[in-house]
Amino acid sequence: MIKALLCKLNILNEWHVEHTDDGSLYKRCLRCGKDDDRGGGGTGTFGAWAGPAGG
C-alpha cells in the first residue's frame, strides 16, 4: 500500500522499458501505468542503456 502511494506521488515508480509502434523506446511504470516525463532519450542510466539518441 505504501509503494502504491509513493508511486502515485511520483516518488517511487517501477520503470519498465516499452517500445512504440515505430520502434522508439520509452519508460512506463509497471504499477500505475504512468509514462516517464523526464525526456528519456540520452539522460541518466536509461540513456546509457538506450544509446545517445534513445534508439
ABEGO torsion letter per residue (X at the ends): XAAAAAAAAGABBBBBBBBBAAGBBBBBBAAAGBBBAAGGBGBEAAAAAAEAAGX
